[in-house]
């Protein structure tokens, strides 16, 4: 899974990236500080992994991961190449989801490219650039399918009609993710790789005073996100950066308590992105390794096995499955088997979040 962090220059993107990845991307108080996209790999926080580790005592533990891309600040005209816009928009296209950082705090010492704080205006500025880029992609596709449809190809005729509707939809100022579509149309749109079709999480960057409950800027964004059906969360990015610098767990806990927070906001962001992409986790557990694997909701046992290695899917025989709750209750695999709680599942089984699985296969 790859998430791209976008937003106007100077809204806190690189600082958020540093918090998420513990990397040290340059963060400075001027536009275009980030020229090349920074890429970091982030562990998905999951307390179940630690519980399994304490029971199995493996040689190593491997968490699920998310790749985070810090994309340089977009500006008006990015779709036409302003501010190296074309290059940055290409980076977004490669991501599975978008984390859109919005400035939701007042501070005269931090420059805003438009001279004032207005997260809704900022959001619309980015939307327009992404929509314009998507229009370019659709127009190119329309040229191709129109030519094919003139030969009488019925599939091309249907796709042309749909693409025309989609073009008008975007021209009305709407993002593709809210376009109502059939199953067939969904397949076509997926192949277009449109930027505004990607799921989006709005991250409201607030000051310390608003870290717990948000502020009036966040309330404005909530109304907008609710109308869109999009995801939203707020966090004080500068405070999160301070938390990341603390190596001691107790120090971090005390810091969070003082702020009235249960956990670092970056943990919530990663889980929200995971959920937004309809992903879940299953585990493999043995003395050599306890590992979390990322799959889509609805993956069958063979599909889930294929995430480990394609040979596992091709030669799938069966899956030996223990639910996470049973593993924790009985403490080890032998006790689970003796209690009759290990299940043998076939090709039709849909792997559940938290399942501990051992695959049998033959190639």
Secondary structure in CASP SS format (residue, H / E / C, confidence):
PFRMAT SS
TARGET T0000
AUTHOR 0000-0000-0000
METHOD secondary structure of the structure
MODEL  1
X C 1.00
X E 1.00
X E 1.00
X E 1.00
X E 1.00
X E 1.00
X C 1.00
X E 1.00
X C 1.00
X C 1.00
X C 1.00
X C 1.00
X H 1.00
X H 1.00
X H 1.00
X H 1.00
X H 1.00
X H 1.00
X H 1.00
X H 1.00
X H 1.00
X C 1.00
X C 1.00
X C 1.00
X C 1.00
X C 1.00
X C 1.00
X C 1.00
X C 1.00
X C 1.00
X C 1.00
X C 1.00
X C 1.00
X C 1.00
X C 1.00
X C 1.00
X C 1.00
X E 1.00
X E 1.00
X E 1.00
X E 1.00
X E 1.00
X E 1.00
X C 1.00
X C 1.00
X C 1.00
X H 1.00
X H 1.00
X H 1.00
X H 1.00
X H 1.00
X H 1.00
X H 1.00
X H 1.00
X H 1.00
X H 1.00
X C 1.00
X C 1.00
X C 1.00
X E 1.00
X E 1.00
X E 1.00
X C 1.00
X C 1.00
X E 1.00
X E 1.00
X E 1.00
X E 1.00
X E 1.00
X E 1.00
X C 1.00
X C 1.00
X C 1.00
X E 1.00
X C 1.00
X C 1.00
X C 1.00
X H 1.00
X H 1.00
X H 1.00
X C 1.00
X H 1.00
X H 1.00
X H 1.00
X H 1.00
X H 1.00
X H 1.00
X H 1.00
X H 1.00
X H 1.00
X H 1.00
X H 1.00
X H 1.00
X C 1.00
X C 1.00
X C 1.00
X E 1.00
X E 1.00
X E 1.00
X E 1.00
X E 1.00
X E 1.00
X E 1.00
X C 1.00
X C 1.00
X C 1.00
X C 1.00
X C 1.00
X C 1.00
X C 1.00
X C 1.00
X C 1.00
X C 1.00
X C 1.00
X C 1.00
X C 1.00
X C 1.00
X C 1.00
X H 1.00
X H 1.00
X H 1.00
X H 1.00
X H 1.00
X H 1.00
X H 1.00
X H 1.00
X H 1.00
X H 1.00
X H 1.00
X H 1.00
X H 1.00
X H 1.00
X H 1.00
X H 1.00
X H 1.00
X H 1.00
X H 1.00
X H 1.00
X H 1.00
X H 1.00
X H 1.00
X H 1.00
X H 1.00
X H 1.00
X H 1.00
X H 1.00
X H 1.00
X H 1.00
X H 1.00
X C 1.00
X C 1.00
X C 1.00
X C 1.00
X H 1.00
X H 1.00
X H 1.00
X H 1.00
X H 1.00
X H 1.00
X H 1.00
X H 1.00
X H 1.00
X H 1.00
X H 1.00
X H 1.00
X H 1.00
X H 1.00
X H 1.00
X H 1.00
X H 1.00
X H 1.00
X C 1.00
X C 1.00
X C 1.00
X C 1.00
X H 1.00
X H 1.00
X H 1.00
X C 1.00
X C 1.00
X C 1.00
X C 1.00
X H 1.00
X H 1.00
X H 1.00
X H 1.00
X H 1.00
X H 1.00
X H 1.00
X H 1.00
X H 1.00
X H 1.00
X C 1.00
X C 1.00
X H 1.00
X H 1.00
X H 1.00
X C 1.00
X E 1.00
X E 1.00
X E 1.00
X E 1.00
X E 1.00
X E 1.00
X E 1.00
X C 1.00
X C 1.00
X H 1.00
X H 1.00
X H 1.00
X C 1.00
X C 1.00
X C 1.00
X C 1.00
X C 1.00
X H 1.00
X H 1.00
X H 1.00
X H 1.00
X H 1.00
X H 1.00
X H 1.00
X H 1.00
X H 1.00
X H 1.00
X H 1.00
X H 1.00
X H 1.00
X C 1.00
X C 1.00
X E 1.00
X E 1.00
X E 1.00
X E 1.00
X E 1.00
X C 1.00
X H 1.00
X H 1.00
X H 1.00
X H 1.00
X H 1.00
X H 1.00
X H 1.00
X H 1.00
X H 1.00
X C 1.00
X C 1.00
X C 1.00
X H 1.00
X H 1.00
X H 1.00
X H 1.00
X H 1.00
X H 1.00
X H 1.00
X H 1.00
X H 1.00
X H 1.00
X H 1.00
X C 1.00
X C 1.00
X C 1.00
X C 1.00
X C 1.00
X H 1.00
X H 1.00
X H 1.00
X H 1.00
X H 1.00
X H 1.00
X H 1.00
X H 1.00
X H 1.00
X H 1.00
X H 1.00
X H 1.00
X C 1.00
X C 1.00
X E 1.00
X E 1.00
X E 1.00
X E 1.00
X E 1.00
X E 1.00
X E 1.00
X C 1.00
X C 1.00
X C 1.00
X E 1.00
X E 1.00
X E 1.00
X E 1.00
X E 1.00
X E 1.00
X E 1.00
X E 1.00
X C 1.00
X C 1.00
X C 1.00
X E 1.00
X H 1.00
X H 1.00
X H 1.00
X H 1.00
X H 1.00
X H 1.00
X H 1.00
X H 1.00
X C 1.00
X H 1.00
X H 1.00
X H 1.00
X H 1.00
X H 1.00
X C 1.00
X E 1.00
X E 1.00
X E 1.00
X E 1.00
X E 1.00
X E 1.00
X E 1.00
X C 1.00
X H 1.00
X H 1.00
X H 1.00
X H 1.00
X H 1.00
X H 1.00
X H 1.00
X C 1.00
X C 1.00
X H 1.00
X H 1.00
X H 1.00
X H 1.00
X H 1.00
X H 1.00
X C 1.00
X C 1.00
X C 1.00
X C 1.00
X E 1.00
X E 1.00
X E 1.00
X C 1.00
X C 1.00
X C 1.00
X C 1.00
X E 1.00
X C 1.00
X C 1.00
X C 1.00
X C 1.00
X C 1.00
X E 1.00
X E 1.00
X E 1.00
X E 1.00
X E 1.00
X E 1.00
X C 1.00
X C 1.00
END
